[in-house]
Structures are given as structure tokens and as C-alpha cells.
Amino acid sequence: MRGRMKCLAVLVTLSCLLLVPVGTTARAGGPVRWIHLALPAQPNPVIERIAGVFARQVAQRCEAKVSTSGGTSVGVELVIQPGIGTEGFSIVDGADGSIRIVGNDELGLLYGVGKLLRTSRYDQGGWTPGPWRGTSVPVCPVRGIYFATHFNNFYEAAPAEAVERYVEDLGLWGLNSLILHFPHWQFQGFDDPAARRSIRHLKSILRAAKGLGLRVGLVEAANDGFKSTPRELLHTPVPDAWGRHGDFGVNLCPNNPKAHELLLC
């Protein structure tokens, strides 16, 4: 039931990712093998990361090459221009057949790159730019997802790089928030080698999200403990009508003075 509730929560959260488009026009053109990606004069690390995501997404789908120097057959320009609306973007035609992705901010730019990538074609060895043109602004201010990084699921067991790429995909689709969880109940303590591996894994995921400009956070049960927590400090779970205890047997009892002191450490 717990797993079903988490899946339901993710589905409900994703339902808030709708963007409001304003106007579209078609654009003709065939596949190209070279793409000139123009960045702002002094791009910050987030914009550089977004540029890298664009290049990698194109490269893994076709033989087209993305370059940030020199002129090539098709130009894609990344621009930051406030005034569109928080985290909004516009995709417009530029000079000489170029395409301008204009973000109200860094996240808007990320979502604009995602829109162009999704509407483009990757065939005949090259890249055909998507025809969508217009402006889009997120409906909901918070569009996030919770990674349940425990139970040996994908978020915990997959290589960090695979999870980081998944974070990039979520960002391209319009998410702006990511929450993770450190599962105390799986470990003896912070010095447990498995706990250290988990912390390194969580940090890599958080860095990937922050590198794209996403907001990140940790969610924890206020009275979670480790496996090594003395039994006399734990509360006694009371099963419900279905026999469930509602915890993993390592939750401290705040009414116990020693447990309360430990929670405040």
C-alpha cells in the first residue's frame, strides 16, 4: 500500500506539469548534421550545463554534432530575457534560419530546450528542428517529484549517472523541485559503509538537480533512528486493523527523555 501511495503521489504531482502555450507556427527544413549552439556572452554554470544537456540529447539520438564555436548550417541561440513569466520560455525564429530559445530565467531556458528537443526529429543521420514556435509559462509554481531512495529501487540501486540522466529528463519536461530521503532504518549508523555509499549517492543526485537550477530538499521522519538505536529508546508500534505497524521498528519515542535528547543531537 505504501508503494501504491507513493506512485499515486508522483502521478498527482506530474499532473501539475501542464504548460500554457501561446501561439505556434510551422517551420520547414530537412535534417542537418552540424548545429551551432550560441550561448550568452558570459554564461553561468547552469546555462553551460543546459547547453551540455542539449548536445548530449542530440548526440544520443542521431549523428548530428553540436558546436558552441564557429558558424554551421543551423544555429540555436540560448537567451535569458526576463518578462515572459516565471520559468516561462519562448521559441522564435531568428536571423538566417536560426532558432532562439528565450528563457525568462535559467529554468525557463531548460524547459524551452526540452520543448525543442521533443518536437524535433532525429533521422537520416541528422537533426530536423521542431516546428513549434510560441510562448509557454508553467501553471503551477511547484512541480516536483519525490525519489524514494530506499528498498533497493531504481533511485537507490541504479548507477548514479543513470539517475542523473533521469533527473535531466525530468527537468526538460518541466519539473522544478526534487526531494530525496535518507533511510536511517537500513543502516547501523552514519559510519556504516552502506550509509556512506547512500550519502554519496544522494549527493550526486542533488548536485545533478542543482546544476540544472532545480530546487532540492531532503524529507525525513522526525523520529527516525538507526538499527543500532537502543531498544529502550524506541516507541512500541501499535498495529492497525490490517496488522501494519506504520514504521520500520526504529522510531524513537519523543516522550522518553533520553530518546528526546538523542533526537535533538
Backbone as CSV, one residue per row, in Angstrom:
resi,resn,N_x,N_y,N_z,CA_x,CA_y,CA_z,C_x,C_y,C_z
1,MET,0.824,-1.203,0.000,0.000,0.000,0.000,0.861,1.257,0.000
2,ARG,1.996,1.205,0.795,2.893,2.349,0.843,3.433,2.686,-0.541
3,GLY,3.836,1.620,-1.300,4.355,1.843,-2.646,3.305,2.437,-3.563
4,ARG,2.036,1.957,-3.416,0.971,2.486,-4.259,0.720,3.957,-3.969
5,MET,0.774,4.330,-2.688,0.547,5.719,-2.319,1.620,6.619,-2.910
6,LYS,2.897,6.127,-2.909,3.976,6.927,-3.475,3.787,7.101,-4.974
7,CYS,3.396,6.033,-5.649,3.156,6.120,-7.099,2.029,7.106,-7.379
8,LEU,0.974,7.055,-6.541,-0.157,7.957,-6.731,0.287,9.388,-6.539
9,ALA,1.143,9.617,-5.526,1.623,10.964,-5.273,2.412,11.500,-6.450
10,VAL,3.245,10.628,-7.056,4.031,11.053,-8.222,3.120,11.399,-9.385
11,LEU,2.087,10.586,-9.593,1.163,10.837,-10.690,0.431,12.150,-10.488
12,VAL,-0.004,12.408,-9.247,-0.692,13.655,-8.960,0.226,14.834,-9.179
13,THR,1.491,14.679,-8.750,2.454,15.758,-8.932,2.691,16.040,-10.402
14,LEU,2.860,14.987,-11.183,3.131,15.176,-12.602,1.960,15.822,-13.317
15,SER,0.750,15.679,-12.770,-0.407,16.271,-13.420,-0.355,17.792,-13.385
16,CYS,0.526,18.360,-12.563,0.665,19.812,-12.467,1.693,20.357,-13.444
17,LEU,2.236,19.513,-14.323,3.302,19.960,-15.213,2.786,20.593,-16.496
18,LEU,1.492,20.837,-16.585,0.934,21.417,-17.783,1.502,22.804,-18.015
19,LEU,1.824,23.104,-19.265,2.294,24.419,-19.642,1.264,25.060,-20.558
20,VAL,1.155,26.368,-20.466,0.169,27.073,-21.289,0.860,27.619,-22.524
21,PRO,0.598,27.064,-23.729,1.220,27.570,-24.949,0.447,28.767,-25.495
22,VAL,1.163,29.703,-26.076,0.530,30.857,-26.697,1.050,30.982,-28.114
23,GLY,0.322,30.453,-29.090,0.668,30.602,-30.487,1.737,29.650,-30.968
24,THR,1.542,29.036,-32.130,2.545,28.179,-32.748,2.542,28.414,-34.248
25,THR,3.693,28.228,-34.855,3.789,28.312,-36.305,4.677,27.187,-36.783
26,ALA,4.472,26.746,-38.006,5.258,25.653,-38.577,6.542,26.195,-39.184
27,ARG,7.542,25.352,-39.237,8.821,25.724,-39.840,9.342,24.533,-40.628
28,ALA,9.622,24.751,-41.876,10.083,23.661,-42.743,11.594,23.524,-42.644
29,GLY,12.095,22.361,-43.040,13.536,22.147,-43.050,13.856,20.677,-42.973
30,GLY,15.017,20.275,-43.540,15.435,18.893,-43.517,16.471,18.660,-42.443
31,PRO,16.923,17.419,-42.306,17.911,17.091,-41.276,19.260,17.737,-41.540
32,VAL,19.920,18.141,-40.465,21.252,18.745,-40.554,22.201,17.922,-39.700
33,ARG,23.492,18.007,-40.013,24.495,17.234,-39.294,25.359,18.092,-38.377
34,TRP,25.243,19.402,-38.523,26.028,20.292,-37.677,25.120,21.370,-37.107
35,ILE,25.225,21.606,-35.808,24.385,22.587,-35.132,25.287,23.547,-34.365
36,HIS,25.131,24.827,-34.658,25.871,25.832,-33.906,25.014,26.284,-32.734
37,LEU,25.486,26.057,-31.509,24.757,26.439,-30.309,25.396,27.698,-29.733
38,ALA,24.670,28.794,-29.780,25.174,30.080,-29.297,24.686,30.335,-27.878
39,LEU,25.613,30.625,-26.961,25.298,30.912,-25.573,25.426,32.404,-25.291
40,PRO,24.873,32.875,-24.190,25.076,34.281,-23.813,26.564,34.594,-23.683
41,ALA,26.897,35.863,-23.719,28.305,36.272,-23.707,29.039,35.739,-22.479
42,GLN,28.393,35.757,-21.333,29.012,35.257,-20.098,28.057,34.260,-19.437
43,PRO,28.002,33.057,-19.972,27.064,32.070,-19.422,27.471,31.609,-18.027
44,ASN,26.485,31.445,-17.153,26.790,30.914,-15.825,26.830,29.388,-15.890
45,PRO,27.237,28.718,-14.822,27.353,27.254,-14.855,26.050,26.537,-15.194
46,VAL,24.908,27.086,-14.784,23.629,26.435,-15.094,23.367,26.460,-16.597
47,ILE,23.614,27.616,-17.233,23.395,27.711,-18.679,24.364,26.792,-19.424
48,GLU,25.595,26.727,-18.960,26.555,25.817,-19.590,26.107,24.365,-19.438
49,ARG,25.534,24.043,-18.301,25.030,22.678,-18.085,23.860,22.391,-19.015
50,ILE,22.966,23.352,-19.180,21.830,23.180,-20.082,22.316,22.965,-21.515
51,ALA,23.339,23.712,-21.908,23.914,23.542,-23.240,24.470,22.134,-23.397
52,GLY,25.114,21.635,-22.358,25.645,20.276,-22.405,24.556,19.234,-22.522
53,VAL,23.441,19.463,-21.835,22.302,18.538,-21.929,21.765,18.518,-23.355
54,PHE,21.629,19.692,-23.975,21.154,19.758,-25.361,22.075,18.966,-26.285
55,ALA,23.371,19.186,-26.149,24.333,18.496,-27.021,24.272,16.989,-26.824
56,ARG,24.172,16.539,-25.583,24.136,15.107,-25.309,22.840,14.472,-25.817
57,GLN,21.729,15.166,-25.648,20.451,14.629,-26.104,20.440,14.449,-27.628
58,VAL,21.010,15.414,-28.334,21.072,15.303,-29.796,22.011,14.176,-30.201
59,ALA,23.182,14.113,-29.570,24.194,13.125,-29.940,23.717,11.693,-29.712
60,GLN,22.916,11.459,-28.684,22.489,10.086,-28.409,21.334,9.634,-29.297
61,ARG,20.802,10.552,-30.108,19.676,10.204,-30.974,20.012,10.210,-32.458
62,CYS,21.090,10.878,-32.834,21.447,10.930,-34.253,22.930,11.256,-34.383
63,GLU,23.378,11.432,-35.602,24.794,11.687,-35.862,25.131,13.169,-35.922
64,ALA,24.164,14.023,-35.690,24.430,15.463,-35.739,25.388,15.868,-34.628
65,LYS,26.254,16.821,-34.927,27.230,17.315,-33.970,26.841,18.723,-33.523
66,VAL,27.018,19.004,-32.238,26.709,20.318,-31.680,28.011,21.014,-31.312
67,SER,28.157,22.251,-31.777,29.362,23.028,-31.507,28.970,24.392,-30.956
68,THR,29.754,24.905,-30.016,29.499,26.242,-29.477,30.438,27.280,-30.082
69,SER,31.190,26.900,-31.087,32.092,27.837,-31.757,31.990,27.659,-33.260
70,GLY,32.128,28.772,-33.984,32.090,28.716,-35.443,30.675,28.652,-35.971
71,GLY,30.482,29.063,-37.204,29.175,29.026,-37.840,28.918,27.694,-38.509
72,THR,27.693,27.200,-38.403,27.310,25.949,-39.046,25.972,26.127,-39.716
73,SER,25.430,25.050,-40.277,24.237,25.165,-41.115,23.007,25.621,-40.355
74,VAL,22.861,25.246,-39.108,21.709,25.660,-38.306,22.214,26.203,-36.990
75,GLY,21.689,27.335,-36.566,22.082,27.916,-35.294,20.943,27.856,-34.289
76,VAL,21.264,27.495,-33.053,20.314,27.529,-31.947,20.897,28.471,-30.909
77,GLU,20.162,29.495,-30.562,20.653,30.506,-29.636,19.911,30.404,-28.314
78,LEU,20.668,30.348,-27.209,20.092,30.328,-25.868,20.156,31.732,-25.289
79,VAL,19.003,32.230,-24.855,18.910,33.617,-24.407,18.138,33.685,-23.094
80,ILE,18.595,34.522,-22.165,17.848,34.828,-20.949,17.271,36.235,-21.111
81,GLN,15.950,36.341,-20.967,15.280,37.628,-21.160,14.046,37.690,-20.258
82,PRO,14.168,38.280,-19.076,13.028,38.359,-18.160,11.845,39.098,-18.783
83,GLY,10.651,38.755,-18.310,9.449,39.406,-18.816,8.443,38.428,-19.390
84,ILE,8.852,37.212,-19.637,7.952,36.205,-20.202,6.991,35.690,-19.144
85,GLY,7.468,35.577,-17.921,6.719,34.959,-16.837,7.629,33.975,-16.136
86,THR,7.475,33.843,-14.830,8.370,32.998,-14.047,8.503,31.601,-14.644
87,GLU,9.747,31.220,-14.952,10.095,29.913,-15.506,9.441,29.648,-16.869
88,GLY,9.048,30.704,-17.549,8.473,30.561,-18.885,9.534,30.649,-19.965
89,PHE,9.139,30.360,-21.193,10.076,30.421,-22.315,9.332,30.738,-23.604
90,SER,10.093,31.181,-24.577,9.595,31.374,-25.943,10.572,30.721,-26.904
91,ILE,10.048,30.161,-27.979,10.862,29.664,-29.079,10.447,30.445,-30.321
92,VAL,11.401,31.158,-30.903,11.102,32.007,-32.055,12.160,31.797,-33.126
93,ASP,11.810,32.171,-34.356,12.769,32.110,-35.453,13.681,33.325,-35.395
94,GLY,14.973,33.091,-35.595,15.935,34.176,-35.622,16.401,34.443,-37.039
95,ALA,17.495,35.171,-37.142,18.029,35.511,-38.461,18.715,34.315,-39.095
96,ASP,18.710,34.291,-40.427,19.427,33.265,-41.198,19.005,31.850,-40.820
97,GLY,17.721,31.657,-40.533,17.214,30.320,-40.240,17.547,29.803,-38.856
98,SER,18.052,30.668,-37.998,18.390,30.229,-36.651,17.133,30.110,-35.786
99,ILE,17.303,29.494,-34.626,16.209,29.305,-33.677,16.639,29.900,-32.351
100,ARG,15.796,30.745,-31.774,16.112,31.374,-30.496,15.233,30.760,-29.402
101,ILE,15.880,30.217,-28.381,15.170,29.740,-27.196,15.389,30.795,-26.122
102,VAL,14.325,31.481,-25.780,14.404,32.597,-24.845,13.757,32.183,-23.524
103,GLY,14.550,32.157,-22.470,14.030,31.798,-21.164,13.861,33.019,-20.281
104,ASN,12.782,33.070,-19.540,12.611,34.146,-18.569,13.712,34.080,-17.507
105,ASP,14.199,32.862,-17.279,15.251,32.576,-16.314,15.894,31.262,-16.725
106,GLU,16.804,30.752,-15.912,17.506,29.519,-16.285,16.553,28.327,-16.431
107,LEU,15.597,28.197,-15.523,14.661,27.080,-15.637,13.791,27.217,-16.878
108,GLY,13.361,28.425,-17.189,12.606,28.625,-18.419,13.413,28.209,-19.634
109,LEU,14.701,28.525,-19.607,15.577,28.133,-20.714,15.662,26.616,-20.811
110,LEU,15.774,25.948,-19.674,15.817,24.481,-19.659,14.550,23.893,-20.263
111,TYR,13.395,24.432,-19.885,12.138,23.906,-20.416,11.997,24.183,-21.909
112,GLY,12.523,25.327,-22.348,12.483,25.630,-23.781,13.338,24.671,-24.584
113,VAL,14.510,24.339,-24.044,15.364,23.341,-24.692,14.630,22.008,-24.761
114,GLY,13.949,21.629,-23.682,13.186,20.383,-23.684,12.097,20.383,-24.740
115,LYS,11.408,21.503,-24.888,10.339,21.596,-25.894,10.898,21.437,-27.302
116,LEU,12.013,22.095,-27.585,12.610,21.976,-28.913,13.075,20.551,-29.173
117,LEU,13.692,19.925,-28.178,14.168,18.546,-28.347,13.012,17.582,-28.609
118,ARG,11.918,17.754,-27.890,10.787,16.822,-28.033,10.064,16.973,-29.352
119,THR,10.053,18.167,-29.905,9.326,18.390,-31.159,10.205,18.187,-32.389
120,SER,11.490,17.923,-32.172,12.410,17.721,-33.298,12.398,16.276,-33.764
121,ARG,12.989,16.034,-34.950,13.131,14.684,-35.483,14.611,14.319,-35.571
122,TYR,14.867,13.032,-35.414,16.241,12.521,-35.444,16.266,11.329,-36.391
123,ASP,16.597,11.593,-37.650,16.594,10.518,-38.638,17.516,10.886,-39.799
124,GLN,17.738,9.932,-40.687,18.607,10.125,-41.851,19.976,10.656,-41.418
125,GLY,20.405,10.259,-40.229,21.719,10.649,-39.761,21.807,12.053,-39.215
126,GLY,20.689,12.798,-39.204,20.756,14.190,-38.776,19.593,14.626,-37.901
127,TRP,19.550,15.924,-37.651,18.571,16.545,-36.763,17.699,17.514,-37.543
128,THR,16.389,17.363,-37.417,15.448,18.288,-38.037,14.776,19.082,-36.918
129,PRO,15.008,20.404,-36.859,14.443,21.211,-35.776,12.928,21.096,-35.706
130,GLY,12.407,21.079,-34.500,10.961,21.013,-34.309,10.277,22.272,-34.818
131,PRO,9.019,22.167,-35.257,8.313,23.306,-35.843,7.619,24.213,-34.830
132,TRP,7.554,23.796,-33.561,6.789,24.565,-32.584,7.411,25.926,-32.335
133,ARG,6.586,26.975,-32.399,7.014,28.325,-32.065,5.943,28.948,-31.182
134,GLY,6.346,29.659,-30.177,5.381,30.274,-29.290,5.962,30.523,-27.918
135,THR,5.087,30.763,-26.975,5.468,31.060,-25.595,4.724,30.129,-24.659
136,SER,5.390,29.689,-23.608,4.778,28.780,-22.643,5.244,29.143,-21.242
137,VAL,4.287,29.185,-20.314,4.582,29.536,-18.924,3.948,28.485,-18.020
138,PRO,4.678,27.956,-17.033,4.115,26.932,-16.150,2.865,27.408,-15.418
139,VAL,1.938,26.488,-15.201,0.706,26.793,-14.486,0.941,26.776,-12.980
140,CYS,1.628,25.732,-12.484,1.815,25.541,-11.043,3.201,26.026,-10.610
141,PRO,3.299,26.717,-9.472,4.611,27.200,-9.026,5.534,26.095,-8.543
142,VAL,4.977,25.003,-8.048,5.794,23.876,-7.586,5.441,22.653,-8.415
143,ARG,6.436,22.122,-9.113,6.236,20.937,-9.952,7.372,19.978,-9.620
144,GLY,7.133,19.120,-8.652,8.233,18.333,-8.131,7.963,16.847,-8.060
145,ILE,8.971,16.129,-7.624,8.890,14.681,-7.503,9.729,14.245,-6.301
146,TYR,9.283,13.179,-5.667,9.995,12.588,-4.528,10.620,11.282,-4.979
147,PHE,11.946,11.172,-4.832,12.641,9.926,-5.119,12.719,9.113,-3.827
148,ALA,12.041,7.995,-3.766,12.124,7.113,-2.602,13.416,6.304,-2.704
149,THR,14.498,6.881,-2.209,15.829,6.280,-2.383,16.092,5.201,-1.335
150,HIS,15.247,4.181,-1.356,15.412,3.042,-0.446,14.663,1.838,-1.016
151,PHE,14.641,0.726,-0.288,14.018,-0.525,-0.741,14.718,-1.108,-1.965
152,ASN,15.947,-0.639,-2.238,16.713,-1.135,-3.380,15.985,-0.916,-4.704
153,ASN,15.253,0.194,-4.800,14.559,0.510,-6.048,15.523,1.197,-7.022
154,PHE,15.000,1.660,-8.147,15.852,2.268,-9.168,16.647,3.440,-8.618
155,TYR,15.983,4.325,-7.871,16.651,5.523,-7.379,17.832,5.188,-6.467
156,GLU,17.754,4.060,-5.773,18.845,3.661,-4.880,19.858,2.749,-5.568
157,ALA,19.375,1.789,-6.366,20.239,0.737,-6.892,20.903,1.085,-8.218
158,ALA,20.304,1.969,-9.004,20.869,2.280,-10.317,22.162,3.082,-10.172
159,PRO,23.066,2.984,-11.143,24.277,3.809,-11.105,23.898,5.287,-11.027
160,ALA,24.711,6.057,-10.329,24.419,7.480,-10.134,24.204,8.190,-11.468
161,GLU,25.005,7.840,-12.469,24.882,8.502,-13.770,23.513,8.278,-14.387
162,ALA,22.962,7.069,-14.230,21.644,6.770,-14.782,20.570,7.612,-14.103
163,VAL,20.668,7.758,-12.792,19.686,8.573,-12.071,19.847,10.043,-12.438
164,GLU,21.093,10.494,-12.613,21.341,11.879,-13.002,20.738,12.186,-14.369
165,ARG,20.844,11.236,-15.297,20.248,11.445,-16.625,18.719,11.511,-16.514
166,TYR,18.165,10.721,-15.609,16.722,10.758,-15.391,16.306,12.114,-14.829
167,VAL,17.123,12.665,-13.934,16.858,13.999,-13.398,16.861,15.029,-14.532
168,GLU,17.806,14.905,-15.444,17.857,15.818,-16.591,16.582,15.713,-17.423
169,ASP,16.124,14.499,-17.655,14.890,14.314,-18.431,13.704,14.974,-17.738
170,LEU,13.618,14.814,-16.429,12.521,15.426,-15.686,12.580,16.948,-15.795
171,GLY,13.809,17.499,-15.733,13.958,18.934,-15.888,13.531,19.413,-17.261
172,LEU,13.868,18.666,-18.284,13.473,19.034,-19.645,11.957,19.012,-19.814
173,TRP,11.261,18.190,-19.007,9.802,18.104,-19.077,9.103,19.149,-18.211
174,GLY,9.853,19.899,-17.405,9.221,20.988,-16.670,9.226,20.897,-15.167
175,LEU,9.889,19.904,-14.567,9.954,19.856,-13.115,10.896,20.932,-12.593
176,ASN,10.593,21.439,-11.399,11.490,22.427,-10.805,11.919,22.068,-9.385
177,SER,11.447,20.936,-8.856,11.769,20.571,-7.478,12.009,19.069,-7.360
178,LEU,12.974,18.699,-6.516,13.291,17.296,-6.270,13.548,17.094,-4.786
179,ILE,12.925,16.060,-4.210,13.109,15.732,-2.800,13.618,14.297,-2.684
180,LEU,14.605,14.100,-1.814,15.167,12.774,-1.566,14.985,12.405,-0.088
181,HIS,15.308,11.150,0.215,15.168,10.670,1.586,16.359,9.787,1.938
182,PHE,16.909,9.993,3.141,17.982,9.144,3.650,17.358,8.119,4.601
183,PRO,17.385,6.825,4.241,16.692,5.797,5.032,17.503,5.305,6.232
184,HIS,17.373,5.984,7.352,18.108,5.600,8.557,17.940,4.117,8.894
185,TRP,16.704,3.626,8.754,16.387,2.273,9.243,17.158,1.163,8.533
186,GLN,17.819,1.498,7.420,18.576,0.480,6.692,19.998,0.311,7.231
187,PHE,20.447,1.237,8.088,21.857,1.283,8.455,22.060,1.245,9.974
188,GLN,23.283,0.857,10.363,23.641,0.836,11.774,23.935,2.239,12.313
189,GLY,24.387,3.110,11.429,24.727,4.473,11.823,25.389,5.179,10.666
190,PHE,25.791,6.431,10.870,26.418,7.191,9.796,27.770,6.603,9.380
191,ASP,28.415,5.866,10.276,29.705,5.254,9.955,29.553,3.924,9.218
192,ASP,28.348,3.441,9.093,28.084,2.206,8.353,28.521,2.422,6.896
193,PRO,29.391,1.557,6.344,29.829,1.725,4.946,28.662,1.865,3.973
194,ALA,27.587,1.114,4.209,26.422,1.212,3.327,25.780,2.591,3.434
195,ALA,25.767,3.164,4.639,25.215,4.505,4.826,26.067,5.539,4.099
196,ARG,27.381,5.377,4.166,28.270,6.309,3.467,28.058,6.254,1.961
197,ARG,27.858,5.034,1.436,27.586,4.908,-0.001,26.271,5.594,-0.348
198,SER,25.273,5.429,0.502,23.981,6.054,0.262,24.106,7.574,0.251
199,ILE,24.861,8.118,1.192,25.034,9.576,1.259,25.741,10.092,0.011
200,ARG,26.780,9.373,-0.435,27.471,9.807,-1.666,26.509,9.775,-2.850
201,HIS,25.672,8.741,-2.905,24.712,8.602,-3.998,23.697,9.745,-3.976
202,LEU,23.193,10.061,-2.795,22.218,11.153,-2.669,22.848,12.483,-3.071
203,LYS,24.087,12.691,-2.659,24.766,13.941,-3.004,24.919,14.087,-4.514
204,SER,25.235,12.997,-5.197,25.413,13.070,-6.654,24.104,13.442,-7.338
205,ILE,22.994,12.907,-6.834,21.693,13.229,-7.412,21.333,14.693,-7.151
206,LEU,21.576,15.143,-5.921,21.270,16.530,-5.571,22.120,17.497,-6.388
207,ARG,23.411,17.164,-6.592,24.271,18.029,-7.410,23.756,18.109,-8.842
208,ALA,23.300,16.970,-9.367,22.783,16.961,-10.738,21.576,17.872,-10.861
209,ALA,20.689,17.819,-9.873,19.483,18.645,-9.916,19.817,20.125,-9.742
210,LYS,20.675,20.433,-8.779,21.043,21.834,-8.551,21.814,22.406,-9.731
211,GLY,22.583,21.553,-10.401,23.334,22.010,-11.560,22.445,22.479,-12.687
212,LEU,21.209,21.988,-12.715,20.244,22.408,-13.733,19.379,23.568,-13.259
213,GLY,19.552,23.965,-11.997,18.752,25.050,-11.467,17.524,24.600,-10.698
214,LEU,17.343,23.269,-10.542,16.184,22.768,-9.809,16.354,23.014,-8.314
215,ARG,15.233,23.166,-7.616,15.255,23.264,-6.165,15.300,21.854,-5.583
216,VAL,16.061,21.674,-4.524,16.226,20.341,-3.952,15.944,20.367,-2.452
217,GLY,15.665,19.191,-1.895,15.425,19.102,-0.465,15.476,17.662,0.005
218,LEU,15.533,17.513,1.332,15.508,16.201,1.967,14.263,16.108,2.837
219,VAL,13.623,14.939,2.826,12.474,14.711,3.692,12.816,13.565,4.634
220,GLU,12.554,13.752,5.921,12.892,12.746,6.922,11.758,12.633,7.936
221,ALA,11.550,11.431,8.460,10.646,11.263,9.591,11.334,11.855,10.822
222,ALA,10.620,12.676,11.571,11.240,13.434,12.661,11.863,12.545,13.732
223,ASN,11.348,11.342,13.912,11.878,10.483,14.977,12.502,9.200,14.441
224,ASP,12.996,9.253,13.206,13.694,8.098,12.643,14.964,7.776,13.424
225,GLY,15.294,6.495,13.539,16.533,6.070,14.161,17.249,5.056,13.295
226,PHE,18.459,4.674,13.734,19.223,3.649,13.044,18.923,2.279,13.654
227,LYS,19.422,1.243,12.985,19.273,-0.113,13.517,19.940,-0.250,14.886
228,SER,20.971,0.542,15.119,21.729,0.450,16.363,21.085,1.201,17.525
229,THR,19.966,1.871,17.270,19.306,2.629,18.333,18.903,1.694,19.486
230,PRO,19.267,2.008,20.720,18.889,1.154,21.852,17.380,0.914,21.895
231,ARG,17.008,-0.312,22.118,15.590,-0.675,22.081,14.765,0.091,23.104
232,GLU,15.382,0.419,24.244,14.616,1.092,25.296,14.248,2.530,24.928
233,LEU,14.842,3.043,23.840,14.521,4.403,23.403,13.438,4.429,22.329
234,LEU,13.042,3.274,21.855,12.071,3.198,20.765,10.649,3.145,21.302
235,HIS,9.731,3.654,20.507,8.322,3.541,20.901,7.805,2.172,20.466
236,THR,6.733,1.740,21.076,6.152,0.434,20.757,5.101,0.610,19.667
237,PRO,5.347,0.072,18.463,4.367,0.225,17.379,3.038,-0.433,17.745
238,VAL,1.966,0.228,17.405,0.624,-0.319,17.629,0.030,-0.668,16.270
239,PRO,-0.168,-1.954,15.975,-0.689,-2.333,14.662,-2.125,-1.859,14.461
240,ASP,-2.445,-1.570,13.205,-3.819,-1.168,12.896,-4.647,-2.412,12.596
241,ALA,-5.846,-2.208,12.069,-6.755,-3.326,11.827,-6.203,-4.315,10.806
242,TRP,-5.249,-3.887,9.981,-4.682,-4.758,8.947,-3.340,-5.351,9.389
243,GLY,-2.942,-5.103,10.637,-1.696,-5.663,11.140,-0.460,-4.850,10.816
244,ARG,-0.648,-3.662,10.241,0.506,-2.829,9.905,0.928,-2.012,11.116
245,HIS,2.239,-1.789,11.248,2.759,-1.056,12.397,2.990,0.424,12.091
246,GLY,3.074,0.793,10.831,3.260,2.198,10.481,4.677,2.711,10.609
247,ASP,5.652,1.841,10.893,7.047,2.259,10.915,7.935,1.044,10.665
248,PHE,9.253,1.248,10.733,10.196,0.165,10.462,10.846,-0.352,11.740
249,GLY,10.239,-0.053,12.883,10.753,-0.572,14.137,11.944,0.162,14.700
250,VAL,12.290,1.329,14.171,13.446,2.079,14.666,13.073,3.522,14.996
251,ASN,11.816,3.784,15.246,11.388,5.142,15.558,11.490,5.411,17.058
252,LEU,12.161,6.518,17.397,12.343,6.860,18.790,11.055,7.413,19.394
253,CYS,10.912,7.251,20.705,9.742,7.756,21.424,10.075,9.126,22.006
254,PRO,9.508,10.216,21.491,9.836,11.554,21.989,9.478,11.753,23.456
255,ASN,8.555,10.946,24.002,8.190,11.079,25.417,9.262,10.520,26.351
256,ASN,10.174,9.730,25.778,11.284,9.200,26.565,12.362,10.287,26.636
257,PRO,12.718,10.760,27.856,13.686,11.866,27.960,14.998,11.590,27.226
258,LYS,15.534,10.376,27.344,16.798,10.052,26.680,16.627,10.021,25.165
259,ALA,15.483,9.514,24.709,15.224,9.497,23.268,15.045,10.909,22.752
260,HIS,14.362,11.740,23.536,14.171,13.147,23.150,15.503,13.865,23.043
261,GLU,16.399,13.598,23.987,17.734,14.194,23.945,18.503,13.743,22.718
262,LEU,18.382,12.452,22.365,19.074,11.928,21.197,18.541,12.564,19.921
263,LEU,17.230,12.793,19.857,16.634,13.410,18.672,17.113,14.827,18.470
264,LEU,17.461,15.504,19.543,17.908,16.888,19.449,19.387,17.023,19.149
265,CYS,20.125,15.899,19.158,21.561,15.941,18.898,21.853,16.376,17.466
